[in-house]
Amino acid sequence: MKNINSIVNKFKVVGDIIKVTPYGNGLINGTYLITCFDGDDKNRYILQMINSNVFKQPDHVMENILKVTEFLRKKVETSREVLTVVHTLDDGHYIYDEDGHLWRMYEFIEDSICLDRPEFLEDFYQAGKAFGKFQRYLSEFSPECLYETIPDFHNTPKRYENFLKALEEDKMGRAKDVEAEIEFLKERKNFYSVLIDKNKSGELPLRVSHNDTKMNNVMLDNDSRRALCVIDLDTIMPGFSVTDFGDAIRFGASTAAEDEKDLSKVSMDINLFEIYTKGFIKGCGGQLPKTEIMLLPEGAKMMTIECGMRFLTDYLDGDTYFKTNYPEHNLDRCRTQLKLVEDMEEKWDKMKRIVTRFCNL
């Protein structure tokens, strides 16, 4: 940990370093929990190295984070409700090491918990409320001020073009074994531009989107279990509120793991959809117009089919993007997402009724 200590010592921490431990289970950045002691109190921090293979311009990631957290700080009631970036010794906000990697540090949010999956229904409600409040607080923030750190991240028509290209090239000769999945995606090609078309018509405004709205990106208060803070802001960029909602449903309301082989176990839990929808709309506090809220089901379906499409594209390309543990891993992931889409389509009227019912929260 000698190198980590030298990195830490370039930030304005309070006290001497007494412990450095790897933290969390994130798949992108290297993360450490730093404990310092100043003779009276222990002070803890989160130190992270931004993965430059994913984020080609990590300084743009940090500029986005700084703009958003500074804006949020004016909206929240307590400091625990927004990430606090620790300054460097020269009053910067990040440093580069000798290998060119960017490092940043946050104050640790004490007396909080982070869950991969909700332990109680209320936990999922609180997560929805947190991301709804995120939209409410940033409703007056101009998304055009932010860099697009991953170009075309949720441009579903572009993702479909990439899929068709991978299908045409068929580098691994796998297309013949996935004809049903290919047909499934082709049958729904007219759906992929729905959100972009709604944006062009003015029904779906461009907003600040988080783009990674899993349960473990919300910190809950350890005692009250109420949502405190949205974390992991690396993918913040211009986008749509409904895709943030949709990705949370895709991951959090599924009844099975993302790579479940037994598709009979895979469905969208309509009860979880209802709970999250209520929390999200409540958190938005009336800042989203009805026309936008009514597109929440489209956001859920779009994020799910886009994710399935990306898994299948990577499978056809030879598994070059997503980490896999066995040859059919991406195909299994694709199939769970397409099964979720199919289940959403069967429950579509129920989803729309739920959204309508909570529209005026």
LOTOR-38994 format. One line per 2 residues: their letters; for each residue x, y negated, z of C-alpha. Coordinates in pm, 1 decimal. Layout:
A> X Y Z  ...
END
This chain:
MK> 0.0 0.0 0.0  305.5 -226.2 -13.2
NI> 202.5 -374.8 -347.5  -153.1 -432.2 -221.0
NS> -16.6 -615.6 82.3  180.5 -848.4 -142.5
IV> -138.0 -920.8 -339.5  -337.5 -988.7 -21.0
NK> -72.3 -1228.7 105.4  -137.9 -1455.1 -192.9
FK> -489.5 -1524.8 -63.6  -602.4 -1739.4 229.9
VV> -690.1 -1459.3 468.7  -721.1 -1517.5 841.9
GD> -477.2 -1307.6 1045.0  -226.5 -1034.8 968.4
II> -309.3 -727.5 760.0  -370.6 -425.3 983.0
KV> -553.8 -191.4 745.3  -602.8 -138.1 371.3
TP> -845.9 130.3 252.0  -1001.7 215.4 -86.8
YG> -1365.5 108.5 -83.4  -1685.9 215.0 -256.5
NG> -1740.1 439.4 -555.3  -1744.3 192.1 -841.9
LI> -1637.1 323.2 -1180.2  -1487.8 5.6 -1326.1
NG> -1269.0 -194.4 -1087.8  -1013.6 -93.4 -823.6
TY> -1161.0 -199.1 -487.6  -1006.7 -218.0 -138.4
LI> -1134.7 -313.9 204.2  -880.5 -535.7 377.3
TC> -884.4 -574.7 756.6  -687.7 -856.3 917.3
FD> -643.5 -948.7 1285.6  -567.9 -1299.0 1413.9
GD> -524.2 -1210.4 1783.6  -891.6 -1261.1 1868.6
DK> -1106.2 -1128.8 1584.7  -1094.3 -887.2 1297.9
NR> -1165.7 -1040.5 959.3  -1252.2 -822.9 661.4
YI> -1229.9 -885.7 290.5  -1296.5 -707.7 -38.2
LQ> -1003.6 -710.3 -280.2  -1060.5 -608.6 -641.8
MI> -862.5 -575.5 -960.3  -1076.2 -644.7 -1268.5
NS> -1052.5 -373.0 -1532.6  -912.9 -549.1 -1840.4
NV> -997.0 -247.9 -2059.4  -1366.4 -325.5 -2005.1
FK> -1338.3 -702.8 -1962.9  -1099.9 -830.5 -2229.5
QP> -1095.7 -1181.1 -2079.6  -1117.1 -1132.5 -1701.2
DH> -1069.0 -1504.0 -1640.9  -1404.0 -1558.2 -1815.3
VM> -1561.1 -1306.7 -1576.2  -1432.5 -1507.2 -1281.0
EN> -1543.0 -1839.5 -1427.9  -1895.6 -1699.9 -1464.5
IL> -1892.9 -1573.2 -1106.2  -1767.7 -1904.0 -967.1
KV> -2032.8 -2105.6 -1149.6  -2314.3 -1876.7 -1037.4
TE> -2206.0 -1834.1 -673.7  -2152.0 -2209.7 -632.7
FL> -2502.7 -2271.0 -768.0  -2656.3 -1998.8 -549.0
RK> -2490.0 -2137.3 -237.2  -2710.1 -2445.2 -269.3
KV> -3023.5 -2228.1 -277.4  -2973.8 -1966.6 -5.9
ET> -3040.5 -2010.1 364.4  -2731.7 -1832.5 503.5
SR> -2378.9 -1759.2 378.7  -2451.9 -1384.5 390.8
EV> -2691.6 -1422.0 96.3  -2424.5 -1499.2 -162.2
LT> -2075.0 -1370.1 -234.7  -1796.5 -1596.5 -108.1
VV> -1479.3 -1603.8 -317.8  -1161.9 -1636.5 -108.3
HT> -917.6 -1901.4 -231.4  -556.6 -1829.2 -314.4
LD> -272.0 -2005.5 -135.9  -253.6 -2259.4 -418.1
DG> -633.4 -2317.2 -399.7  -711.1 -2106.5 -703.8
HY> -971.7 -1830.7 -715.2  -773.1 -1536.5 -850.5
IY> -416.5 -1426.8 -922.8  -238.7 -1222.0 -1186.0
DE> 11.4 -956.5 -1078.2  337.8 -877.9 -1254.4
DG> 157.6 -635.1 -1485.1  -93.0 -897.0 -1595.8
HL> -388.7 -760.6 -1393.7  -632.3 -1011.6 -1245.1
WR> -709.5 -979.3 -872.6  -985.2 -1155.2 -676.6
MY> -1107.7 -1144.1 -318.7  -1444.6 -1184.9 -145.0
EF> -1532.6 -1225.5 220.0  -1682.3 -897.8 344.0
IE> -2053.7 -916.9 428.6  -2062.1 -789.0 786.0
DS> -2345.0 -589.0 945.7  -2473.7 -475.3 608.2
IC> -2524.7 -146.9 426.7  -2505.6 -45.1 63.1
LD> -2706.4 253.9 -65.0  -2659.1 454.5 -383.5
RP> -3021.0 566.8 -362.0  -3303.7 428.7 -145.0
EF> -3350.0 619.4 181.4  -3698.8 475.8 229.1
LE> -3954.6 327.8 -10.6  -3900.1 -9.4 156.6
DF> -3534.7 -0.6 48.1  -3640.7 10.1 -318.0
YQ> -3891.0 -269.2 -259.5  -3616.2 -479.8 -103.0
AG> -3385.3 -415.7 -398.8  -3657.8 -532.8 -636.1
KA> -3717.1 -839.1 -422.8  -3344.5 -918.4 -420.1
FG> -3314.0 -914.4 -797.6  -3639.4 -1110.9 -824.9
KF> -3498.1 -1377.1 -592.9  -3182.5 -1374.3 -802.9
QR> -3396.9 -1475.9 -1101.0  -3586.5 -1733.8 -895.1
YL> -3274.8 -1901.2 -757.9  -3111.4 -1914.0 -1102.0
SE> -3421.7 -2023.9 -1292.9  -3281.2 -2378.6 -1307.2
FS> -2932.6 -2265.6 -1410.0  -2852.4 -2289.9 -1781.4
PE> -2739.3 -1949.5 -1912.7  -2559.8 -2124.3 -2198.9
CL> -2299.8 -2231.1 -1939.1  -2182.3 -1870.4 -1908.9
YE> -1946.3 -1667.2 -2122.1  -2077.6 -1353.3 -2291.2
TI> -1813.5 -1131.2 -2132.9  -1924.6 -816.2 -2318.1
PD> -2058.6 -917.4 -2661.9  -2392.9 -761.6 -2765.9
FH> -2413.8 -574.7 -2434.6  -2793.7 -534.6 -2453.3
NT> -2844.6 -605.7 -2821.3  -3050.3 -293.4 -2889.9
PK> -3074.6 -342.3 -3269.6  -2693.6 -363.8 -3275.3
RY> -2673.6 -48.8 -3063.6  -2900.3 121.9 -3317.8
EN> -2668.6 15.7 -3600.0  -2376.6 167.5 -3409.3
FL> -2575.2 487.6 -3365.5  -2653.5 511.6 -3738.0
KA> -2285.7 453.9 -3819.1  -2180.5 730.3 -3578.9
LE> -2443.2 957.3 -3731.5  -2320.8 889.0 -4083.4
ED> -1958.2 953.9 -3993.6  -2038.2 1257.5 -3772.9
KM> -1674.2 1283.1 -3671.1  -1720.4 1594.2 -3457.2
GR> -1975.7 1773.8 -3675.3  -2230.4 1757.2 -3395.1
AK> -2524.4 1597.8 -3579.0  -2667.7 1932.3 -3689.9
DV> -2720.7 2030.7 -3325.2  -2906.1 1716.0 -3219.6
EA> -3167.5 1677.1 -3492.7  -3453.6 1638.9 -3242.3
EI> -3276.5 1357.6 -3055.5  -3184.4 1184.2 -3382.5
EF> -3544.6 1197.5 -3499.6  -3670.1 1068.0 -3164.5
LK> -3454.7 757.0 -3195.9  -3537.6 698.8 -3560.9
ER> -3912.4 724.3 -3497.0  -3889.1 427.8 -3257.7
KN> -3667.3 200.9 -3469.4  -3936.8 -67.2 -3493.0
FY> -3936.7 -105.0 -3114.2  -3571.0 -204.2 -3076.5
SV> -3616.4 -568.5 -3181.6  -3922.3 -635.0 -2962.6
LI> -3742.1 -835.1 -2692.2  -3526.3 -1030.3 -2935.8
DK> -3838.7 -1114.2 -3138.5  -4017.6 -1229.0 -2822.7
NK> -3719.7 -1449.2 -2743.0  -3733.2 -1605.4 -3087.7
SG> -4106.2 -1673.2 -3046.3  -4048.6 -1842.8 -2710.7
EL> -4229.0 -1580.6 -2499.8  -3908.0 -1443.6 -2346.7
PL> -3659.2 -1714.7 -2245.5  -3287.8 -1663.2 -2220.9
RV> -3185.9 -1644.1 -1854.4  -2893.8 -1548.2 -1635.0
SH> -2896.6 -1169.3 -1625.2  -2704.5 -946.3 -1385.3
ND> -2687.5 -644.5 -1618.2  -2609.0 -382.4 -1351.8
TK> -2913.8 -372.2 -1125.4  -2854.6 -41.6 -949.8
MN> -2955.0 -0.3 -586.4  -2591.7 -9.5 -471.7
NV> -2551.4 -364.5 -599.2  -2777.8 -496.8 -324.7
ML> -2653.1 -537.4 32.2  -2917.0 -473.3 299.4
DN> -2905.3 -602.9 655.3  -2793.0 -319.3 879.8
DS> -3067.7 -378.7 1137.5  -3369.6 -517.3 954.1
RR> -3297.7 -336.2 622.5  -3397.7 -656.1 442.6
AL> -3211.0 -747.7 125.7  -2924.8 -987.7 189.7
CV> -2716.2 -1033.0 -117.7  -2677.5 -924.3 -480.0
ID> -2319.8 -814.1 -548.6  -2104.4 -694.8 -842.5
LD> -2146.1 -1004.7 -1056.2  -1893.1 -905.6 -1323.0
TI> -2152.9 -853.0 -1596.2  -2339.8 -1178.2 -1534.0
MP> -2405.0 -1346.0 -1868.4  -2690.1 -1483.1 -2077.5
GF> -2968.1 -1226.0 -2115.1  -3325.5 -1136.2 -2023.5
SV> -3492.8 -1095.8 -1685.1  -3687.0 -794.9 -1812.9
TD> -3374.6 -597.5 -1900.7  -3245.2 -645.5 -1545.4
FG> -3578.6 -513.8 -1421.1  -3572.0 -235.5 -1677.9
DA> -3228.9 -100.3 -1592.5  -3327.7 -80.5 -1224.8
IR> -3633.7 126.1 -1320.0  -3435.0 345.1 -1558.5
FG> -3196.1 442.1 -1281.9  -3397.1 401.2 -962.6
AS> -3740.9 533.3 -1056.8  -3617.4 849.7 -1226.1
TA> -3698.2 1172.9 -1044.9  -3372.4 1338.4 -1148.9
AE> -3001.4 1276.0 -1191.3  -2881.1 1106.2 -1507.1
DE> -2724.4 1430.8 -1630.5  -2995.5 1676.3 -1517.9
KD> -3002.9 1978.5 -1749.9  -3354.3 2090.0 -1652.7
LS> -3571.9 1830.8 -1826.8  -3882.7 1955.7 -1646.7
KV> -3744.0 1773.9 -1341.7  -3714.6 1442.3 -1526.1
SM> -3990.6 1181.1 -1512.6  -4050.8 821.4 -1411.9
DI> -4203.5 807.5 -1064.5  -4498.5 570.2 -1112.8
NL> -4510.4 506.0 -738.4  -4149.5 387.2 -739.5
FE> -4224.1 176.9 -1047.2  -4510.4 11.7 -859.7
IY> -4302.6 -52.1 -547.2  -4012.6 -205.9 -737.2
TK> -4245.2 -412.7 -957.0  -4416.5 -559.0 -651.5
GF> -4081.8 -646.5 -491.9  -3936.6 -795.6 -809.6
IK> -4237.4 -1015.5 -887.1  -4264.8 -1120.9 -521.9
GC> -3898.3 -1217.7 -525.8  -3943.8 -1420.6 -843.6
GG> -4180.9 -1642.8 -648.5  -4382.3 -1758.2 -946.4
QL> -4080.5 -1873.2 -1149.7  -4146.8 -1631.0 -1436.5
PK> -4449.3 -1705.3 -1658.1  -4710.8 -1436.1 -1712.3
TE> -4601.5 -1380.4 -2072.7  -4256.1 -1287.0 -1945.4
IM> -4378.3 -1070.9 -1658.3  -4602.2 -874.2 -1893.1
LL> -4288.9 -763.5 -2080.7  -4145.4 -581.6 -1777.0
PE> -4258.8 -238.3 -1907.3  -4093.5 -317.4 -2242.0
GA> -3775.6 -398.2 -2050.7  -3787.7 -61.5 -1874.5
KM> -3843.9 131.3 -2194.8  -3581.7 -71.1 -2385.3
MT> -3307.4 -15.9 -2130.9  -3383.3 354.1 -2109.2
IE> -3388.6 422.6 -2481.7  -3084.0 200.7 -2535.6
CG> -2893.0 397.7 -2274.2  -2997.1 727.2 -2431.7
MR> -2889.9 592.2 -2769.5  -2549.2 495.1 -2633.5
FL> -2498.5 839.5 -2482.5  -2586.7 1008.3 -2811.8
TD> -2365.1 768.9 -3008.9  -2071.9 853.3 -2783.6
YL> -2146.9 1225.1 -2816.6  -2139.4 1197.7 -3196.9
DG> -1816.8 992.9 -3180.5  -1640.5 1250.6 -2964.0
DT> -1697.0 1114.0 -2611.8  -1460.6 818.1 -2635.8
YF> -1644.5 567.2 -2413.9  -1823.0 737.6 -2123.4
KT> -1625.7 963.1 -1893.8  -1741.6 1323.9 -1932.3
NY> -1690.2 1638.2 -1724.9  -1783.5 1893.1 -1992.7
PE> -1841.5 1893.9 -2372.1  -2220.3 1842.9 -2361.4
HN> -2221.2 1590.7 -2077.8  -2319.0 1291.8 -2292.1
LD> -2583.4 1499.1 -2466.9  -2738.3 1597.8 -2133.6
RC> -2736.8 1232.0 -2031.6  -2901.0 1135.7 -2359.2
RT> -3174.6 1394.8 -2316.2  -3268.7 1274.2 -1966.4
QL> -3307.2 918.9 -2096.3  -3521.1 1024.7 -2391.8
KL> -3736.6 1234.3 -2159.8  -3782.8 926.4 -1939.3
VE> -3885.2 722.6 -2243.2  -4138.5 988.0 -2338.4
DM> -4278.5 986.2 -1985.2  -4299.0 605.9 -1983.9
EE> -4495.3 616.6 -2307.1  -4743.1 857.6 -2149.0
KW> -4777.0 626.8 -1845.9  -4773.6 304.9 -2047.7
DK> -5127.2 192.4 -1964.3  -5063.3 251.0 -1592.6
MK> -4741.0 50.2 -1609.6  -4918.3 -238.9 -1777.5
RI> -5201.1 -233.6 -1521.1  -4953.3 -240.5 -1233.6
VT> -4772.1 -540.7 -1377.9  -5100.5 -720.2 -1439.6
RF> -5211.9 -657.6 -1080.2  -4899.4 -813.0 -931.2
CN> -4870.4 -1095.2 -1182.6  -4982.1 -1367.9 -942.6
L> -4771.8 -1272.1 -639.4
END
